[in-house]
Amino acid sequence: MPNDNANPTGPANSRPTIAVLGGTGKEGSGLALRWAHAGYPVIVGSRSADKAAEGAAEINQTLGRDAARGTDNVTAAADAEIVVLTVPFAAQKATVEEVRAGLTGKILIDVTVPLVPPKVSKVQLPNGGSAVEAIQTLLGPDVKVVSAFQNISAHHLKKLDHEVECDVLVCADDKEAGERVVTLAKDIGLGAWYAGVLANSVVTEGLTSVLIALNQRYKVPGSGIRITGVPRQDG
């Protein structure tokens, strides 16, 4: 469950500001809502500042307080301490290149899944490798890229009283950055695990297509995965 004990007027003020680029989409808006609910300052980013403002207003209306603001992607990335990329695969590289000046010295959480419509239930990794790892190569060592949240169904994120029965696998070359994202996931009620280096993201990226195939075959809105055999340390 999300952290209902979050106090946005108390300790949460010391929490980092999170910008969610593509934050008006299904996945992005769900993550933004959950972090805002948990007391994190949230910036909704979009190609359109007006659309981003509308998305932030929806979050604020849902929570009954001013928990988020909206602006264009470039400004959102520059103003945040942690940046989350939730745009479609086709827009991944272009969006990163557009905002890269605002990413230096920060953590970039890339939620990108290399889905190629219309065959989204078929694994189609770019050049057989990780789409997220390619972004780390593009940005270089000044940005700590972390892969996470690819396997969490957007269907569940908007339901704040709903337990999401899916664990988050977090991959990063920088273990400290990875563990920080594990904490971010746990703060919004998700089980999360550091799953090794960024190259391992090929598994989480490809697994999304497998989950989509399961959803289609068994007519469910959001199948997921759970890690077994490891002691859980939720919260």
Secondary structure, 3 states (H helix, E strand, C coil): CCCCCCCCCCHHHHCCCEEEECCCCHHHHHHHHHHHHCCCCEEEEECCHHHHHHHHHHHHHHHCCCCEEEEEHHHHHHHCCEEEECCCHHHHHHHHHHHHHHCCCCEEEECCCCCCCCCCCCCCCHHHCCHHHHHHHHHCCCCEEEECCCCCCHHHHCCCCCCCCCCEEEEECCHHHHHHHHHHHHHCCCCEEECCCHHHHHHHHHHHHHHHHHHHHHCCCCCCCCCCCCCCCCC
